[in-house]
Amino acid sequence: MNQAKFVPIYQTKAETDYNLAAIKLSTVTFGEDQTYTLDGYGFLDQPHQWDEVFAEGMAEQQGIYGGLTEEHWSFINYLRDKFINEKTVPVVVLACSDNNLRLNDLRFLFPTGYHRGACRIAGINYNFMYETNYWLTYETTTLQKEEFKLTPDGFLEDFNKWNERFAQMVIREWKLSQGLTDRHREVIAYLRYYYSRAKNIPTVYETCKENNLELSEFRELFPEGYRRGACRLAGLPFFA
């Protein structure tokens, strides 16, 4: 019997990205009974709700007492201008440079940090930050891990619960400077395709052959190895 040739099948971005709608929303009230909707991470769910009352109320929740100062507002307005007019959120180093601030100055102004403090107070939507630059959301890694049920070895319990956000989380643990690359995605797609049909995993040599990889390149992509590296990244169960 002829073996079927592997054809890469990969989920679209809409299918693989984390769906914030699945997170339970909550509300918060500031000022004179002004209510705002927050996502599961405590960020403003709908950015158009933002106003100065929200900023002042959220600032107090983040440990900034006595009201926002002129220096706070200068930085908040900078972030909102980037968010609204340029459709971006700068990384913290660039934001500090643009505002003539040192990192220590920023920590003093926003004690809970750049992402969880300044960006949250500025009303920037969490999902927007994730879409713009995943690494902006590094401060919520613990919360992200809670999205997935893992085995004691760190493998995903349910193959069907995998999404690219899980892969991003694992890649971050490996501290790969290039992050999740298209080559990683090709191998992930192959492994998930193979497992979905065979309920088993191919050998590392088959995986390299189907993806035109040398073993040396494979080791660079997956420093944790084949089963505990590539297969885990792809959301496959652990095979001893």
C-alpha positions in Angstrom: 0.0 0.0 0.0 1.4 3.4 -0.9 2.0 5.7 2.0 0.1 9.0 1.7 2.3 12.0 1.2 2.1 14.6 4.0 0.5 17.8 3.0 1.1 20.6 5.6 -2.2 21.6 7.3 -2.0 24.5 9.7 -4.7 26.4 11.6 -5.4 29.9 10.5 -4.5 32.7 12.9 -8.1 33.2 13.8 -8.3 29.5 14.8 -5.0 29.3 16.7 -4.9 32.6 18.5 -6.3 32.6 22.0 -10.0 33.6 22.1 -10.4 36.2 24.8 -14.2 35.8 24.6 -13.7 32.5 26.3 -12.4 34.2 29.4 -15.0 35.3 31.9 -15.5 39.0 31.8 -16.0 41.1 34.9 -16.9 44.7 35.7 -15.4 47.4 37.9 -17.0 50.7 39.0 -15.1 53.9 39.5 -16.2 57.5 40.2 -19.9 58.1 40.5 -21.1 54.7 39.5 -19.3 54.5 36.2 -19.0 50.9 35.2 -16.4 49.4 32.9 -16.0 45.9 31.5 -12.7 44.1 32.1 -11.4 40.9 30.4 -10.1 37.9 32.3 -6.7 39.6 32.8 -8.2 42.8 34.3 -7.7 44.9 31.2 -10.4 47.1 29.7 -12.3 44.8 27.4 -13.6 47.5 25.0 -11.0 50.3 24.6 -13.6 52.9 23.7 -14.9 52.7 27.3 -11.7 54.4 28.5 -11.8 57.9 30.1 -9.9 59.8 32.8 -12.2 58.4 35.5 -11.1 54.9 34.5 -7.5 55.9 34.5 -7.7 57.4 38.0 -9.6 54.5 39.4 -7.3 51.9 37.9 -4.3 53.8 39.0 -5.4 53.6 42.6 -6.0 49.9 42.2 -2.4 49.6 40.9 -1.0 51.2 44.1 -0.8 54.8 42.8 -2.3 56.8 45.6 -3.0 60.6 45.7 -4.0 60.8 42.0 -2.2 60.8 38.7 0.5 63.4 38.4 1.4 65.5 35.3 4.3 63.0 34.7 1.9 60.1 34.8 -0.5 61.8 32.4 2.3 62.6 30.0 3.2 59.0 29.7 -0.4 57.8 29.6 -1.2 60.2 26.8 1.9 59.1 24.9 0.7 55.5 25.1 -2.8 56.4 24.0 -1.5 58.4 21.0 0.6 55.3 19.9 -2.4 53.0 20.5 -5.1 55.2 18.8 -3.2 56.9 16.0 -0.3 54.6 15.2 -2.1 51.3 16.1 0.9 50.0 18.1 2.3 49.7 21.5 6.0 50.4 21.8 8.3 48.1 23.8 9.2 49.5 27.2 12.7 50.5 26.2 11.5 52.6 23.3 8.7 54.1 25.4 11.2 55.2 28.1 13.5 56.6 25.4 10.7 58.7 23.8 9.8 60.1 27.2 13.3 60.7 28.5 12.7 58.2 31.3 15.0 55.6 32.8 13.5 52.2 33.6 13.8 53.0 37.3 11.8 56.2 36.7 9.1 54.1 35.0 9.0 51.7 37.9 8.6 54.5 40.3 5.7 56.0 38.3 4.0 52.6 37.7 4.9 50.2 40.5 3.1 47.2 38.9 5.1 47.5 35.7 4.8 48.7 32.1 2.3 46.2 30.8 0.2 45.5 33.9 0.5 49.1 35.1 0.9 51.8 32.5 -0.7 50.1 29.6 -3.6 48.9 31.7 -4.3 52.4 33.1 -4.1 53.8 29.5 -6.9 51.5 28.6 -5.0 49.4 26.0 -6.8 46.2 25.2 -4.9 43.0 26.2 -5.8 41.2 23.0 -4.4 44.2 21.0 -1.1 43.9 22.9 -0.9 40.2 22.2 -1.6 40.8 18.5 0.9 43.6 18.3 3.7 42.0 20.2 3.3 38.8 22.2 6.3 39.6 24.4 4.6 42.7 25.7 2.4 40.3 27.7 5.2 38.4 29.4 4.1 39.6 32.8 1.0 37.4 32.6 2.8 34.2 31.8 1.5 32.6 35.0 -2.1 33.4 34.0 -1.5 32.0 30.6 -0.3 28.7 32.0 -3.6 28.4 33.9 -5.4 28.3 30.5 -4.0 24.8 29.8 -4.3 21.6 31.7 -0.9 20.0 31.8 0.4 16.6 32.9 3.1 16.6 35.6 5.7 16.5 32.8 4.3 19.6 31.3 2.5 18.0 28.3 -0.9 19.2 27.2 -3.6 16.9 28.6 -6.0 17.3 25.7 -4.6 17.2 22.1 -7.6 19.2 20.9 -7.0 22.1 23.3 -3.7 23.0 21.6 -3.4 26.5 20.0 -0.5 28.6 19.0 -0.6 30.4 22.3 0.5 27.2 24.0 3.4 26.9 21.6 4.4 30.4 22.3 4.4 29.7 26.1 6.6 26.6 25.6 9.0 28.5 23.3 9.4 31.2 25.9 10.4 28.6 28.5 13.2 27.6 26.1 14.4 31.3 25.9 14.9 31.1 22.1 15.9 34.5 20.9 14.1 34.1 17.6 10.9 33.0 19.2 8.4 30.7 17.4 9.5 30.6 13.7 7.9 29.3 10.6 10.2 26.3 10.7 8.8 25.4 14.1 5.3 25.8 12.7 6.0 23.5 9.8 7.2 20.7 12.2 4.2 21.3 14.5 1.8 21.0 11.6 3.4 17.8 10.5 3.4 16.2 13.9 -0.2 17.2 14.6 -1.3 15.9 11.2 0.5 12.6 11.7 -0.8 12.1 15.3 -4.4 13.0 14.4 -4.5 10.2 11.9 -2.2 7.5 13.3 -2.6 8.2 17.1 1.1 7.7 17.3 4.2 9.8 16.6 6.6 9.4 13.7 10.3 8.8 14.4 12.6 11.8 14.6 14.2 10.7 11.4 10.8 10.6 9.6 10.1 14.1 10.9 13.3 15.5 9.7 12.9 13.9 6.3 9.4 15.1 5.8 10.4 18.7 6.8 13.8 18.7 4.9 15.7 19.2 8.2 19.2 18.1 9.2 19.4 16.7 12.7 21.7 19.6 13.6 19.1 22.1 12.5 16.4 20.1 14.4 18.4 20.3 17.6 18.7 24.1 17.2 14.9 24.4 16.7 14.1 22.1 19.6 16.8 22.3 22.3 14.7 20.1 24.6 14.8 17.2 22.1 12.2 15.3 20.2 9.6 13.9 22.6 10.0 16.5 25.4 10.6 19.3 22.9 9.0 19.0 19.4 6.2 16.7 20.4 5.4 18.6 23.6 5.4 21.9 21.6 2.9 20.4 19.1 0.5 19.4 21.9 1.1 15.6 21.5 0.7 13.3 24.5 3.9 11.9 26.1 5.1 8.6 24.6 7.8 6.9 26.8 
